[in-house]
């Protein structure tokens, strides 16, 4: 007997992770991929979410949609909560009704960044920014509403598609001979393709009927570095792979020297031991991802 093809709904399909999910899942013969961006499905509309999911009856919903403009969120409070809290709640309610698994992407910004050791999933959350507060509210909406779910917190996302720190460094490296990069904020750069792979691995485990795996998981890159150290690695890779004509001088500055509207965690280090124990998923190897740096420009 041929196994029933599984239907996967991806929201935020044009974002960094959504794009990678579509790319990785589309070739699979056992999966039917339905990929929607905001133009196709506005997750802030409860009516639209219910109608689409009732019609599709997906086995898995992967929510890669989010309001990720961290500084704009300080002013666009209602929009941030609509996308980051209400949208996940509507998806969770609809998933529960049709028996789907919901995989939801969250962020290191749910923490205040004051802990010296990497953050575990059980650590107290204390988001100082509207973005972090709205994302935490989204986590709570999912966990309160859905029976079969996984919340994947990640950090410092980059990839070939969309806007991110790697692309910004390469652009500025072409425009300037000298840059000041923050050296007192630390985290794990995470390749978007690895996040997609992790989510797909989790999806497959849920579909196999693995028990007691619902919950919150951390997934980010290793080793942990500062933005300054990450920038240095980017320019080293760009030089080695001829992705830049000349490499700028990179100076280390403090976060106080580069004030932004929204506070950033001083430490975004995430402890990823839980996801490795549960799913065999190892931290993202961001140095390996930078070997493809020509594709980022």
Backbone as CSV, one residue per row, in Angstrom:
resi,resn,N_x,N_y,N_z,CA_x,CA_y,CA_z,C_x,C_y,C_z
1,UNK,0.846,-1.205,0.000,0.000,0.000,0.000,0.873,1.243,0.000
2,UNK,0.568,2.172,-0.868,1.330,3.408,-0.952,0.952,4.337,0.205
3,UNK,1.966,4.905,0.869,1.713,5.811,1.987,1.044,7.086,1.482
4,UNK,0.135,7.598,2.310,-0.568,8.823,1.947,0.407,9.996,1.913
5,UNK,0.313,10.802,0.846,1.166,11.973,0.744,0.782,12.983,1.826
6,UNK,1.783,13.509,2.536,1.552,14.484,3.590,1.487,15.891,2.997
7,UNK,0.533,16.681,3.491,0.366,18.045,3.012,0.967,19.015,4.035
8,UNK,1.845,19.888,3.556,2.531,20.849,4.424,2.197,22.262,3.966
9,UNK,1.665,23.062,4.879,1.396,24.471,4.612,2.523,25.306,5.203
10,UNK,3.171,26.112,4.364,4.234,27.013,4.805,3.731,28.439,4.705
11,UNK,3.748,29.167,5.815,3.425,30.590,5.793,4.727,31.389,5.798
12,UNK,4.678,32.609,5.286,5.915,33.394,5.191,6.889,32.788,4.207
13,UNK,6.353,32.272,3.094,7.156,31.479,2.164,8.222,32.289,1.432
14,UNK,8.115,33.606,1.422,9.115,34.421,0.728,10.201,34.946,1.658
15,UNK,10.132,34.625,2.934,11.162,35.048,3.881,12.395,34.168,3.804
16,UNK,13.384,34.474,4.622,14.652,33.739,4.578,14.446,32.240,4.805
17,UNK,13.757,31.897,5.891,13.560,30.481,6.215,12.481,29.870,5.330
18,UNK,11.405,30.614,5.090,10.338,30.104,4.238,10.825,29.711,2.860
19,UNK,11.683,30.549,2.289,12.257,30.262,0.973,13.031,28.941,0.995
20,UNK,13.822,28.730,2.048,14.615,27.499,2.171,13.724,26.280,2.398
21,UNK,12.643,26.461,3.154,11.706,25.357,3.362,11.102,24.892,2.038
22,UNK,10.664,25.843,1.229,10.073,25.498,-0.068,11.108,24.800,-0.949
23,UNK,12.324,25.325,-0.968,13.387,24.750,-1.787,13.696,23.313,-1.376
24,UNK,13.742,23.062,-0.064,14.113,21.728,0.416,12.967,20.722,0.344
25,UNK,11.736,21.187,0.556,10.602,20.259,0.584,10.040,19.939,-0.799
26,UNK,10.147,20.887,-1.723,9.499,20.724,-3.034,9.919,19.451,-3.786
27,UNK,11.190,19.026,-3.718,11.564,17.819,-4.469,11.053,16.510,-3.855
28,UNK,10.559,16.536,-2.638,10.164,15.301,-1.970,8.861,14.741,-2.558
29,UNK,8.899,13.473,-2.879,7.736,12.826,-3.488,6.653,12.505,-2.471
30,UNK,7.002,12.491,-1.182,6.037,12.113,-0.145,5.328,13.315,0.478
31,UNK,5.618,14.524,-0.037,5.088,15.752,0.558,4.457,16.622,-0.522
32,UNK,3.269,17.127,-0.232,2.644,18.160,-1.066,2.830,19.492,-0.355
33,UNK,3.541,20.410,-0.988,3.865,21.697,-0.378,2.886,22.767,-0.853
34,UNK,2.277,23.453,0.102,1.452,24.626,-0.197,2.143,25.809,0.472
35,UNK,2.704,26.691,-0.326,3.535,27.785,0.193,2.834,29.118,-0.016
36,UNK,2.557,29.796,1.080,1.856,31.072,1.024,2.680,32.183,1.649
37,UNK,2.688,33.334,0.999,3.211,34.530,1.627,2.028,35.413,2.002
38,UNK,2.300,36.613,2.496,1.220,37.449,3.020,0.175,37.789,1.955
39,UNK,0.623,37.915,0.715,-0.319,38.221,-0.362,-1.316,37.084,-0.567
40,UNK,-0.911,35.861,-0.223,-1.767,34.688,-0.394,-2.577,34.379,0.862
41,UNK,-1.963,34.604,2.024,-2.613,34.301,3.299,-2.166,35.311,4.343
42,UNK,-3.109,36.147,4.773,-2.844,37.129,5.826,-3.146,36.468,7.160
43,UNK,-2.095,36.076,7.891,-2.327,35.327,9.134,-2.960,36.184,10.223
44,UNK,-3.022,37.504,10.031,-3.684,38.358,11.023,-5.204,38.352,10.856
45,UNK,-5.693,37.677,9.828,-7.139,37.545,9.601,-7.586,36.155,10.067
46,UNK,-8.283,36.110,11.188,-8.752,34.832,11.719,-9.671,34.130,10.717
47,UNK,-10.521,34.895,10.082,-11.464,34.334,9.113,-10.720,33.698,7.943
48,UNK,-9.696,34.398,7.436,-8.948,33.878,6.290,-8.143,32.638,6.674
49,UNK,-7.526,32.680,7.854,-6.754,31.521,8.324,-7.656,30.294,8.450
50,UNK,-8.809,30.468,9.068,-9.732,29.338,9.240,-10.199,28.781,7.895
51,UNK,-10.539,29.673,6.975,-11.040,29.233,5.675,-9.985,28.451,4.901
52,UNK,-8.756,28.982,4.880,-7.679,28.336,4.124,-7.322,26.983,4.714
53,UNK,-7.175,26.924,6.034,-6.726,25.675,6.659,-7.837,24.622,6.643
54,UNK,-9.078,25.027,6.795,-10.179,24.060,6.691,-10.270,23.489,5.281
55,UNK,-9.992,24.328,4.282,-10.036,23.859,2.894,-8.856,22.936,2.580
56,UNK,-7.679,23.281,3.067,-6.463,22.515,2.744,-6.350,21.229,3.561
57,UNK,-6.750,21.276,4.833,-6.568,20.154,5.756,-5.106,19.665,5.763
58,UNK,-4.168,20.552,6.090,-2.757,20.141,6.091,-2.438,19.208,7.255
59,UNK,-1.412,18.388,7.068,-0.898,17.554,8.162,0.041,18.352,9.057
60,UNK,0.775,19.284,8.443,1.724,20.133,9.176,1.596,21.561,8.695
61,UNK,1.665,22.488,9.630,1.753,23.919,9.316,3.082,24.417,9.859
62,UNK,3.880,25.041,9.003,5.138,25.637,9.449,5.007,27.144,9.309
63,UNK,4.991,27.830,10.446,4.794,29.273,10.425,6.133,29.994,10.400
64,UNK,6.509,30.443,9.207,7.737,31.222,9.036,7.423,32.693,8.818
65,UNK,6.163,33.093,9.055,5.758,34.492,8.910,6.000,35.236,10.219
66,UNK,6.510,36.460,10.127,6.746,37.257,11.333,6.975,38.711,10.956
67,UNK,6.715,39.579,11.913,7.111,40.989,11.785,8.483,41.087,12.441
68,UNK,9.533,41.136,11.612,10.901,41.041,12.121,11.670,42.363,12.086
69,UNK,10.984,43.451,11.739,11.632,44.768,11.736,11.734,45.244,13.187
70,UNK,12.835,44.900,13.842,12.975,45.063,15.288,12.810,46.517,15.720
71,UNK,13.432,47.429,15.016,13.339,48.842,15.402,11.981,49.440,15.052
72,UNK,11.450,49.101,13.892,10.125,49.595,13.511,9.049,49.106,14.472
73,UNK,9.270,47.940,15.060,8.286,47.375,15.980,8.041,48.271,17.183
74,UNK,9.047,49.076,17.555,8.875,49.984,18.695,7.777,51.012,18.419
75,UNK,7.541,51.307,17.141,6.471,52.230,16.762,5.248,51.483,16.228
76,UNK,5.486,50.379,15.540,4.391,49.605,14.939,3.945,48.499,15.895
77,UNK,3.529,48.925,17.080,3.218,47.972,18.150,2.034,47.087,17.771
78,UNK,0.965,47.701,17.306,-0.233,46.936,16.961,0.038,45.941,15.838
79,UNK,0.797,46.385,14.836,1.129,45.492,13.723,1.997,44.334,14.202
80,UNK,2.958,44.624,15.076,3.833,43.571,15.604,3.029,42.501,16.328
81,UNK,2.107,42.919,17.173,1.297,41.954,17.912,0.317,41.221,17.007
82,UNK,-0.189,41.920,15.991,-1.109,41.270,15.061,-0.423,40.112,14.332
83,UNK,0.811,40.348,13.880,1.534,39.320,13.114,2.197,38.293,14.025
84,UNK,2.805,38.753,15.120,3.635,37.874,15.956,2.871,37.167,17.068
85,UNK,1.704,37.686,17.447,0.894,37.037,18.498,-0.417,36.488,17.943
86,UNK,-1.200,37.379,17.301,-2.535,36.978,16.850,-2.465,35.951,15.728
87,UNK,-1.548,36.172,14.776,-1.392,35.221,13.674,-1.089,33.813,14.158
88,UNK,-0.078,33.634,15.016,0.191,32.300,15.548,-0.990,31.700,16.312
89,UNK,-1.749,32.554,17.018,-2.917,32.041,17.736,-3.955,31.488,16.752
90,UNK,-4.220,32.239,15.686,-5.205,31.780,14.702,-4.736,30.493,14.025
91,UNK,-3.434,30.423,13.712,-2.895,29.207,13.098,-2.996,28.028,14.062
92,UNK,-2.727,28.276,15.339,-2.792,27.212,16.343,-4.219,26.708,16.515
93,UNK,-5.176,27.623,16.539,-6.585,27.231,16.666,-7.018,26.388,15.473
94,UNK,-6.643,26.827,14.280,-7.013,26.097,13.075,-6.311,24.747,12.997
95,UNK,-5.048,24.709,13.427,-4.301,23.452,13.452,-4.960,22.455,14.395
96,UNK,-5.395,22.932,15.538,-6.050,22.064,16.523,-7.347,21.482,15.967
97,UNK,-8.081,22.293,15.243,-9.355,21.846,14.690,-9.193,20.747,13.640
98,UNK,-8.117,20.858,12.836,-7.951,19.857,11.768,-6.921,18.781,12.110
99,UNK,-6.377,18.835,13.341,-5.430,17.808,13.778,-4.039,17.938,13.210
100,UNK,-3.670,19.152,12.792,-2.341,19.372,12.213,-1.303,19.647,13.296
101,UNK,-0.063,19.365,12.976,1.080,19.781,13.791,1.447,21.204,13.402
102,UNK,1.753,22.048,14.391,2.189,23.416,14.107,3.640,23.596,14.546
103,UNK,4.491,23.956,13.600,5.881,24.311,13.895,6.002,25.816,13.737
104,UNK,6.477,26.483,14.776,6.466,27.946,14.832,7.865,28.467,15.160
105,UNK,8.332,29.431,14.387,9.671,29.994,14.590,9.601,31.177,15.545
106,UNK,10.457,31.157,16.567,10.549,32.277,17.491,11.994,32.774,17.551
107,UNK,12.358,33.462,18.619,13.580,34.262,18.592,14.296,34.321,19.939
108,UNK,15.578,34.609,19.882,16.381,34.871,21.079,15.944,36.142,21.803
109,UNK,15.210,37.017,21.119,14.795,38.294,21.710,13.771,38.133,22.826
110,UNK,13.321,36.910,23.088,12.440,36.708,24.248,13.226,36.793,25.556
111,UNK,14.554,36.787,25.468,15.414,36.934,26.649,15.979,38.347,26.715
112,UNK,16.380,38.763,27.924,16.938,40.120,28.060,18.439,40.168,27.787
113,UNK,19.072,39.001,27.669,20.475,38.963,27.277,21.462,39.211,28.390
114,UNK,21.031,39.127,29.650,21.928,39.419,30.776,22.612,38.181,31.337
115,UNK,22.234,36.997,30.889,22.812,35.759,31.405,24.178,35.505,30.775
116,UNK,25.140,35.100,31.595,26.493,34.874,31.069,26.609,33.521,30.367
117,UNK,25.824,32.542,30.796,25.834,31.225,30.166,24.753,31.154,29.086
118,UNK,24.854,30.216,28.154,23.813,30.087,27.127,22.429,29.847,27.737
119,UNK,21.424,30.401,27.092,20.054,30.278,27.573,19.466,28.909,27.254
120,UNK,18.890,28.265,28.279,18.136,27.032,28.094,16.662,27.370,27.875
121,UNK,15.927,26.402,27.364,14.508,26.613,27.086,13.713,26.932,28.354
122,UNK,14.217,26.470,29.499,13.505,26.649,30.771,13.851,27.962,31.463
123,UNK,14.789,28.726,30.926,15.170,29.994,31.563,14.037,31.007,31.494
124,UNK,14.010,31.896,32.466,12.983,32.925,32.535,13.131,33.873,31.343
125,UNK,12.009,34.171,30.699,12.014,35.122,29.590,11.746,36.518,30.138
126,UNK,12.355,37.497,29.504,12.181,38.882,29.950,12.495,39.827,28.794
127,UNK,11.685,39.809,27.741,12.021,40.593,26.540,11.921,42.096,26.774
128,UNK,12.992,42.851,26.475,12.949,44.304,26.672,12.380,45.083,25.489
129,UNK,12.217,44.443,24.337,11.757,45.141,23.125,10.341,44.719,22.770
130,UNK,9.645,45.565,22.014,8.303,45.235,21.532,8.358,43.981,20.665
131,UNK,9.371,43.890,19.817,9.520,42.705,18.980,9.586,41.446,19.848
132,UNK,10.463,41.443,20.845,10.594,40.284,21.720,9.333,39.992,22.502
133,UNK,8.676,41.032,22.972,7.427,40.855,23.727,6.338,40.260,22.854
134,UNK,6.238,40.734,21.615,5.210,40.210,20.716,5.500,38.769,20.317
135,UNK,6.772,38.435,20.139,7.136,37.059,19.793,6.879,36.115,20.971
136,UNK,7.156,36.571,22.180,6.870,35.749,23.357,5.368,35.522,23.492
137,UNK,4.571,36.554,23.223,3.121,36.406,23.253,2.658,35.379,22.221
138,UNK,3.335,35.339,21.077,3.028,34.341,20.057,3.353,32.930,20.511
139,UNK,4.484,32.772,21.178,4.841,31.470,21.751,3.757,30.979,22.699
140,UNK,3.330,31.874,23.585,2.336,31.506,24.591,1.005,31.151,23.939
141,UNK,0.650,31.875,22.865,-0.588,31.578,22.148,-0.545,30.182,21.545
142,UNK,0.607,29.807,20.985,0.753,28.477,20.379,0.682,27.382,21.443
143,UNK,1.460,27.538,22.508,1.521,26.483,23.532,0.211,26.344,24.300
144,UNK,-0.536,27.438,24.417,-1.825,27.389,25.132,-2.945,26.791,24.281
145,UNK,-2.760,26.788,22.960,-3.870,26.478,22.056,-3.726,25.142,21.344
146,UNK,-2.489,24.749,21.045,-2.244,23.610,20.156,-1.700,22.409,20.933
147,UNK,-2.176,21.216,20.601,-1.718,20.003,21.285,-0.386,19.503,20.744
148,UNK,-0.253,19.524,19.419,0.964,19.025,18.772,1.693,20.186,18.113
149,UNK,2.768,20.628,18.751,3.456,21.828,18.283,4.928,21.781,18.685
150,UNK,5.709,22.575,17.989,7.086,22.838,18.415,7.372,24.302,18.129
151,UNK,7.946,24.966,19.109,8.392,26.346,18.962,9.910,26.315,18.855
152,UNK,10.423,26.847,17.752,11.866,26.820,17.511,12.426,28.231,17.655
153,UNK,13.141,28.469,18.754,13.803,29.758,18.938,15.164,29.728,18.243
154,UNK,15.420,30.771,17.475,16.699,30.846,16.773,17.242,32.268,16.858
155,UNK,18.392,32.514,16.240,19.058,33.811,16.406,19.950,34.117,15.211
156,UNK,20.135,35.405,14.953,21.122,35.897,13.990,21.024,35.163,12.647
157,UNK,19.832,35.154,12.088,19.561,34.376,10.877,20.175,35.053,9.651
158,UNK,20.789,34.251,8.801,21.328,34.763,7.542,21.195,33.705,6.460
159,UNK,21.225,34.158,5.216,21.151,33.231,4.098,21.257,33.976,2.785
160,UNK,21.153,33.236,1.702,21.302,33.827,0.377,20.087,34.669,-0.015
161,UNK,18.949,34.398,0.605,17.681,35.030,0.228,17.254,36.009,1.327
162,UNK,16.824,37.201,0.934,16.335,38.179,1.915,17.440,39.055,2.469
163,UNK,17.078,39.880,3.440,18.022,40.821,4.046,18.585,40.248,5.335
164,UNK,19.893,40.415,5.526,20.531,39.900,6.735,21.912,40.526,6.912
165,UNK,22.561,40.199,8.013,23.834,40.812,8.377,24.933,40.519,7.360
166,UNK,24.978,39.299,6.842,26.017,38.947,5.870,25.896,39.818,4.623
167,UNK,24.685,39.950,4.116,24.480,40.776,2.925,24.802,42.240,3.206
168,UNK,24.438,42.710,4.403,24.745,44.093,4.769,26.250,44.326,4.809
169,UNK,26.994,43.392,5.389,28.453,43.538,5.463,29.068,43.552,4.067
170,UNK,28.604,42.689,3.193,29.159,42.655,1.837,28.847,43.944,1.080
171,UNK,27.636,44.468,1.288,27.275,45.737,0.634,28.126,46.888,1.182
172,UNK,28.239,46.968,2.505,29.031,48.045,3.105,30.517,47.887,2.775
173,UNK,30.955,46.643,2.636,32.349,46.398,2.282,32.711,46.931,0.912
174,UNK,31.704,46.999,0.029,31.933,47.570,-1.299,31.891,49.092,-1.273
175,UNK,31.162,49.654,-0.291,30.943,51.098,-0.241,31.947,51.846,0.624
176,UNK,32.518,51.151,1.621,33.366,51.834,2.602,34.695,51.104,2.787
177,UNK,35.678,51.856,3.194,36.996,51.269,3.450,37.188,50.928,4.925
178,UNK,36.273,51.409,5.775,36.409,51.189,7.217,35.012,51.079,7.842
179,UNK,34.858,50.122,8.770,33.571,49.892,9.418,33.751,49.749,10.922
180,UNK,32.758,50.196,11.685,32.720,49.959,13.123,31.628,48.961,13.434
181,UNK,31.982,47.827,14.043,31.035,46.747,14.305,31.024,46.427,15.803
182,UNK,29.832,46.197,16.328,29.650,45.975,17.770,30.348,44.697,18.226
183,UNK,31.120,44.843,19.297,31.891,43.709,19.811,31.454,43.225,21.178
184,UNK,30.406,43.835,21.759,29.978,43.414,23.096,28.564,42.825,23.107
185,UNK,28.124,42.333,21.966,26.902,41.530,21.876,27.277,40.190,21.252
186,UNK,26.800,39.100,21.862,27.253,37.768,21.472,26.080,36.851,21.142
187,UNK,26.297,35.966,20.160,25.260,35.017,19.779,25.794,33.977,18.821
188,UNK,24.878,33.197,18.286,25.248,32.149,17.335,24.635,32.421,15.979
189,UNK,25.402,32.905,15.009,24.869,33.095,13.657,24.251,31.787,13.144
190,UNK,23.100,31.889,12.510,22.364,30.682,12.127,21.976,30.753,10.661
191,UNK,22.409,29.770,9.903,22.122,29.717,8.468,20.665,29.315,8.250
192,UNK,19.943,30.086,7.439,18.517,29.852,7.202,18.250,28.451,6.658
193,UNK,19.143,27.962,5.808,18.979,26.615,5.269,19.035,25.551,6.342
194,UNK,19.853,25.781,7.374,19.938,24.824,8.484,18.684,24.881,9.356
195,UNK,18.096,26.065,9.500,16.834,26.174,10.241,15.747,25.384,9.516
196,UNK,15.698,25.528,8.197,14.721,24.780,7.402,14.922,23.278,7.564
197,UNK,16.163,22.836,7.499,16.461,21.409,7.659,16.032,20.908,9.031
198,UNK,16.279,21.718,10.061,15.888,21.347,11.422,14.363,21.212,11.528
199,UNK,13.642,22.170,10.953,12.180,22.126,11.008,11.631,20.904,10.267
200,UNK,12.250,20.568,9.149,11.793,19.407,8.382,12.060,18.117,9.150
201,UNK,13.212,18.040,9.810,13.517,16.870,10.658,12.487,16.728,11.769
202,UNK,12.125,17.847,12.378,11.115,17.833,13.441,9.755,17.427,12.879
203,UNK,9.397,17.964,11.729,8.136,17.612,11.074,8.045,16.107,10.846
204,UNK,9.125,15.519,10.342,9.121,14.086,10.049,8.945,13.256,11.318
205,UNK,9.544,13.707,12.422,9.391,12.985,13.683,7.947,13.045,14.174
206,UNK,7.333,14.206,14.069,5.921,14.325,14.435,5.063,13.400,13.574
207,UNK,5.338,13.375,12.273,4.522,12.574,11.365,4.731,11.070,11.589
208,UNK,5.885,10.714,12.149,6.119,9.303,12.485,5.404,8.908,13.772
209,UNK,4.842,9.916,14.451,4.098,9.627,15.671,4.950,9.598,16.925
210,UNK,6.108,10.241,16.892,6.952,10.294,18.089,6.184,10.934,19.241
211,UNK,6.325,10.360,20.422,5.547,10.810,21.572,6.294,11.861,22.389
212,UNK,5.522,12.727,23.010,6.049,13.691,23.998,7.160,14.581,23.443
213,UNK,6.998,15.062,22.216,8.024,15.943,21.657,7.533,17.382,21.500
214,UNK,6.282,17.647,21.814,5.800,19.028,21.756,6.539,19.874,22.789
215,UNK,6.811,21.142,22.430,7.482,22.029,23.371,8.339,23.062,22.677
216,UNK,9.196,23.700,23.460,10.085,24.762,22.984,11.480,24.197,22.790
217,UNK,12.122,24.569,21.678,13.482,24.113,21.383,14.334,25.286,20.916
218,UNK,15.605,25.230,21.258,16.567,26.229,20.791,17.401,25.643,19.659
219,UNK,17.600,26.456,18.618,18.479,26.054,17.512,19.179,27.284,16.973
220,UNK,20.494,27.296,17.079,21.270,28.399,16.510,22.652,27.887,16.140
221,UNK,23.526,28.813,15.741,24.819,28.426,15.205,25.919,28.322,16.249
222,UNK,26.980,27.670,15.861,28.177,27.537,16.685,29.399,27.726,15.790
223,UNK,30.482,28.295,16.353,30.624,28.752,17.742,29.960,30.108,17.967
224,UNK,29.742,30.431,19.246,29.213,31.753,19.594,30.293,32.807,19.371
225,UNK,29.880,33.934,18.831,30.814,35.029,18.517,30.117,36.369,18.758
226,UNK,30.892,37.432,18.695,30.318,38.778,18.691,30.008,39.176,17.253
227,UNK,29.237,40.251,17.092,28.991,40.764,15.741,30.316,41.146,15.060
228,UNK,31.233,41.688,15.845,32.551,42.074,15.317,33.290,40.846,14.787
229,UNK,33.264,39.769,15.574,33.955,38.546,15.146,33.259,37.920,13.930
230,UNK,31.939,38.009,13.906,31.198,37.481,12.755,31.534,38.277,11.494
231,UNK,31.605,39.596,11.633,31.964,40.442,10.487,33.357,40.091,9.970
232,UNK,34.296,39.889,10.878,35.648,39.500,10.471,35.629,38.193,9.677
233,UNK,34.835,37.219,10.156,34.733,35.935,9.458,34.113,36.099,8.078
234,UNK,33.119,36.975,7.983,32.473,37.237,6.688,33.479,37.801,5.699
235,UNK,34.274,38.772,6.132,35.236,39.392,5.222,36.395,38.460,4.897
236,UNK,36.755,37.598,5.833,37.782,36.589,5.542,37.277,35.643,4.450
237,UNK,36.029,35.188,4.600,35.448,34.298,3.589,35.304,35.013,2.250
238,UNK,34.900,36.281,2.296,34.747,37.053,1.059,36.071,37.209,0.338
239,UNK,37.131,37.407,1.106,38.466,37.536,0.518,38.929,36.220,-0.093
240,UNK,38.728,35.131,0.645,39.169,33.813,0.182,38.432,33.374,-1.078
241,UNK,37.170,33.768,-1.200,36.345,33.313,-2.325,36.100,34.426,-3.349
242,UNK,36.904,35.475,-3.248,36.879,36.568,-4.231,35.487,37.197,-4.374
243,UNK,34.795,37.356,-3.235,33.457,37.950,-3.261,33.498,39.458,-3.055
244,UNK,34.685,39.999,-2.753,34.869,41.440,-2.578,36.167,41.862,-3.237
245,UNK,36.156,43.039,-3.834,37.379,43.548,-4.449,38.446,43.839,-3.416
246,UNK,38.066,44.520,-2.344,38.986,44.802,-1.252,38.226,44.717,0.051
247,UNK,38.912,44.287,1.103,38.290,44.081,2.407,38.464,45.334,3.264
248,UNK,37.380,45.853,3.862,37.505,47.057,4.684,38.189,46.776,6.020
249,UNK,38.691,47.815,6.634,39.193,47.726,8.006,37.971,47.636,8.923
250,UNK,37.981,46.679,9.843,36.853,46.495,10.766,37.304,46.869,12.175
251,UNK,36.668,47.882,12.739,36.982,48.341,14.089,35.912,47.876,15.065
252,UNK,36.333,47.472,16.241,35.401,47.010,17.274,34.857,48.196,18.057
253,UNK,33.515,48.281,18.158,32.874,49.335,18.943,31.924,48.694,19.951
254,UNK,31.393,49.502,20.868,30.428,49.001,21.836,29.007,49.311,21.369
255,UNK,28.043,48.606,21.946,26.647,48.857,21.604,26.246,50.283,21.949
256,UNK,26.841,50.842,22.993,26.534,52.220,23.392,26.948,53.224,22.322
257,UNK,27.936,52.853,21.521,28.404,53.742,20.465,27.521,53.671,19.214
258,UNK,26.599,52.730,19.196,25.714,52.566,18.041,24.281,52.373,18.545
259,UNK,23.683,53.411,19.117,22.341,53.280,19.706,21.274,53.030,18.654
260,UNK,20.323,52.181,19.020,19.211,51.825,18.140,17.898,51.969,18.902
261,UNK,16.790,52.157,18.206,15.501,52.343,18.895,15.119,51.183,19.812
262,UNK,15.374,49.959,19.379,15.001,48.787,20.169,16.232,48.198,20.855
263,UNK,16.125,47.872,22.146,17.256,47.251,22.835,17.526,45.844,22.300
264,UNK,18.801,45.517,22.172,19.222,44.185,21.748,19.779,43.411,22.941
265,UNK,19.583,42.086,22.969,20.202,41.293,24.039,21.731,41.349,23.935
266,UNK,22.391,41.580,25.065,23.857,41.552,25.055,24.361,40.139,24.783
267,UNK,23.574,39.162,25.216,23.913,37.766,24.922,22.709,37.061,24.319
268,UNK,22.898,36.546,23.118,21.878,35.735,22.456,22.338,34.293,22.345
269,UNK,23.247,33.899,23.224,23.748,32.523,23.186,22.618,31.576,23.605
270,UNK,22.336,30.600,22.766,21.289,29.622,23.041,21.897,28.245,23.274
271,UNK,21.443,27.573,24.303,21.844,26.200,24.587,21.008,25.283,23.703
272,UNK,21.656,24.570,22.805,20.941,23.741,21.816,21.000,22.249,22.140
273,UNK,21.268,21.904,23.393,21.425,20.490,23.752,20.092,19.737,23.734
274,UNK,18.984,20.424,24.000,17.683,19.742,24.040,17.278,19.232,22.663
275,UNK,17.436,20.068,21.631,17.025,19.658,20.287,17.939,18.559,19.743
276,UNK,19.200,18.578,20.171,20.112,17.510,19.737,19.734,16.188,20.387
277,UNK,19.354,16.239,21.668,18.969,15.013,22.369,17.656,14.453,21.823
278,UNK,16.710,15.338,21.496,15.386,14.890,21.053,15.351,14.465,19.592
279,UNK,16.096,15.184,18.741,15.981,14.973,17.293,17.314,14.661,16.604
280,UNK,18.418,14.714,17.341,19.728,14.516,16.723,20.182,15.690,15.881
281,UNK,19.593,16.864,16.123,19.911,18.060,15.343,21.043,18.822,16.004
282,UNK,22.154,18.968,15.292,23.319,19.678,15.818,23.243,21.166,15.476
283,UNK,23.967,22.017,16.216,23.952,23.457,15.919,24.366,23.757,14.480
284,UNK,23.859,24.862,13.966,24.190,25.297,12.602,25.679,25.623,12.490
285,UNK,26.306,25.125,11.437,27.723,25.402,11.176,27.811,26.624,10.269
286,UNK,27.840,27.808,10.873,27.789,29.034,10.073,29.075,29.255,9.282
287,UNK,30.200,28.757,9.772,31.442,28.878,8.997,31.330,28.116,7.673
288,UNK,30.693,26.961,7.721,30.494,26.171,6.504,29.595,26.925,5.533
289,UNK,28.545,27.561,6.056,27.602,28.301,5.209,28.284,29.486,4.512
290,UNK,29.291,30.063,5.145,29.989,31.217,4.552,30.876,30.812,3.378
291,UNK,31.122,29.520,3.207,31.936,29.069,2.066,31.203,29.281,0.738
292,UNK,29.895,29.523,0.836,29.075,29.802,-0.361,28.823,31.316,-0.478
293,UNK,29.776,32.111,-0.024,29.520,33.543,0.165,29.281,34.305,-1.146
294,UNK,29.730,33.765,-2.268,29.460,34.428,-3.539,27.968,34.558,-3.791
295,UNK,27.184,33.630,-3.242,25.730,33.623,-3.478,24.994,34.685,-2.660
296,UNK,25.697,35.349,-1.738,25.049,36.333,-0.872,25.084,37.740,-1.468
297,UNK,25.913,37.941,-2.459,26.077,39.289,-2.984,25.151,39.542,-4.167
